[in-house]
Amino acid sequence: MVWVIKLVVIRYGGVLLYRRSLPLWYGLIVGYLFGVALSTAVDGVWFPDEGHWVHGW
């Protein structure tokens, strides 16, 4: 899926658009990891024995 997105971005926008879009992709990854970490911390504090399944496909 990542290769397809990269191919589309490079085909229609060139290398310039690809380089300009890198902060977006890094931000999405960091935001996802931050959300998982935050929800894990909340589960650890308020639901210590139950927990919730937050990430996964």
LUMKOL-255085 format. One line per 10 residues: their letters; for each residue x, y, z of N, C-alpha, C. Coordinates in Angstrom, 2 decimals, padded with zeros to 5 digits, always signed. Example, Ala and Ser with C-alpha at 12.3 -4.5 7.8 and 13.67 -1.06 7.14 Angstrom:
REM residues 2
AS	+013.19,-005.69,+007.80,+012.30,-004.50,+007.80,+013.20,-003.30,+007.80; +012.85,-002.25,+007.08,+013.67,-001.06,+007.14,+012.90,+000.03,+007.87
REM end
This chain:
REM residues 57
MVWVIKLVVI	+000.82,-001.18,+000.00,+000.00,+000.00,+000.00,+000.87,+001.26,+000.00; +001.95,+001.23,+000.75,+002.85,+002.37,+000.79,+003.49,+002.60,-000.58; +003.84,+001.54,-001.25,+004.45,+001.68,-002.58,+003.47,+002.30,-003.56; +002.21,+001.93,-003.47,+001.20,+002.49,-004.37,+001.04,+003.99,-004.13; +000.97,+004.39,-002.87,+000.85,+005.81,-002.53,+002.07,+006.57,-003.02; +003.25,+006.00,-002.81,+004.48,+006.65,-003.26,+004.49,+006.77,-004.78; +004.07,+005.73,-005.48,+004.03,+005.75,-006.93,+003.09,+006.84,-007.43; +001.91,+006.94,-006.82,+000.94,+007.95,-007.25,+001.47,+009.35,-006.98; +002.06,+009.57,-005.81,+002.59,+010.89,-005.47,+003.71,+011.27,-006.43; +004.61,+010.35,-006.72,+005.72,+010.66,-007.61,+005.23,+010.83,-009.05
RYGGVLLYRR	+004.29,+010.03,-009.46,+003.81,+010.13,-010.85,+003.09,+011.44,-011.11; +002.23,+011.87,-010.18,+001.44,+013.07,-010.42,+002.06,+014.35,-009.88; +002.97,+014.24,-008.93,+003.54,+015.45,-008.36,+005.04,+015.55,-008.49; +005.68,+014.45,-008.87,+007.13,+014.47,-009.02,+007.85,+014.35,-007.68; +009.14,+014.45,-007.78,+009.97,+014.32,-006.59,+009.74,+015.48,-005.62; +009.43,+016.66,-006.16,+009.18,+017.81,-005.30,+007.99,+017.58,-004.37; +006.89,+017.07,-004.91,+005.73,+016.78,-004.07,+006.04,+015.65,-003.09; +006.79,+014.68,-003.53,+007.16,+013.57,-002.63,+007.93,+014.11,-001.43; +008.90,+014.95,-001.68,+009.70,+015.50,-000.56,+008.88,+016.45,+000.31; +007.97,+017.18,-000.31,+007.12,+018.08,+000.47,+006.10,+017.32,+001.30
SLPLWYGLIV	+005.74,+016.10,+000.89,+004.73,+015.34,+001.63,+005.33,+014.47,+002.74; +006.63,+014.36,+002.82,+007.24,+013.52,+003.86,+006.87,+013.94,+005.28; +006.84,+015.24,+005.62,+006.40,+015.58,+006.98,+004.99,+015.12,+007.31; +004.11,+015.09,+006.32,+002.75,+014.58,+006.55,+002.80,+013.12,+006.97; +003.54,+012.30,+006.24,+003.60,+010.86,+006.55,+004.27,+010.61,+007.88; +005.36,+011.35,+008.16,+006.00,+011.20,+009.47,+005.06,+011.62,+010.59; +004.30,+012.68,+010.36,+003.35,+013.13,+011.37,+002.24,+012.12,+011.62; +001.78,+011.47,+010.56,+000.76,+010.43,+010.75,+001.29,+009.26,+011.58; +002.53,+008.86,+011.31,+003.12,+007.75,+012.06,+003.33,+008.14,+013.52; +003.90,+009.32,+013.76,+004.15,+009.76,+015.13,+002.82,+009.96,+015.87
GYLFGVALST	+001.83,+010.51,+015.21,+000.51,+010.69,+015.83,-000.13,+009.37,+016.22; -000.01,+008.38,+015.34,-000.56,+007.05,+015.65,+000.16,+006.46,+016.87; +001.48,+006.54,+016.89,+002.24,+005.99,+018.02,+001.92,+006.73,+019.30; +001.76,+008.04,+019.22,+001.39,+008.82,+020.40,+000.01,+008.41,+020.92; -000.93,+008.20,+020.02,-002.27,+007.78,+020.42,-002.26,+006.42,+021.09; -001.49,+005.49,+020.56,-001.39,+004.16,+021.17,-000.74,+004.25,+022.54; +000.33,+005.04,+022.65,+001.00,+005.19,+023.95,+000.08,+005.85,+024.97; -000.66,+006.87,+024.55,-001.57,+007.55,+025.47,-002.69,+006.63,+025.93; -003.25,+005.87,+025.00,-004.33,+004.96,+025.40,-003.82,+003.82,+026.27; -002.59,+003.38,+026.04,-002.00,+002.36,+026.91,-001.79,+002.91,+028.32
AVDGVWFPDE	-001.34,+004.16,+028.41,-001.15,+004.78,+029.73,-002.49,+004.95,+030.44; -003.53,+005.37,+029.73,-004.85,+005.53,+030.33,-005.38,+004.18,+030.80; -005.21,+003.15,+029.98,-005.63,+001.81,+030.38,-004.87,+001.34,+031.62; -003.60,+001.66,+031.69,-002.80,+001.23,+032.84,-003.20,+001.92,+034.13; -003.66,+003.17,+034.04,-004.02,+003.93,+035.24,-005.47,+003.65,+035.65; -006.41,+003.77,+034.72,-007.83,+003.68,+035.08,-008.43,+002.28,+034.92; -007.82,+001.44,+034.12,-008.33,+000.08,+033.91,-007.19,-000.93,+034.05; -006.61,-001.05,+035.22,-005.39,-001.86,+035.36,-005.59,-003.35,+035.09; -006.74,-003.90,+035.40,-006.93,-005.34,+035.21,-007.64,-005.69,+033.91; -008.35,-004.73,+033.33,-009.14,-005.01,+032.13,-008.35,-004.72,+030.86
GHWVHGW	-008.03,-003.48,+030.65,-007.33,-003.08,+029.44,-008.22,-003.17,+028.22; -007.77,-002.55,+027.14,-008.52,-002.54,+025.89,-007.56,-002.82,+024.75; -008.09,-003.39,+023.69,-007.27,-003.65,+022.50,-007.31,-002.40,+021.63; -006.20,-001.68,+021.58,-006.17,-000.38,+020.93,-005.63,-000.45,+019.52; -004.54,-001.12,+019.34,-003.91,-001.16,+018.03,-003.90,-002.59,+017.49; -003.83,-002.68,+016.22,-003.83,-003.99,+015.58,-004.71,-003.96,+014.35; -004.53,-004.88,+013.51,-005.30,-004.94,+012.28,-006.30,-006.01,+012.45
REM end
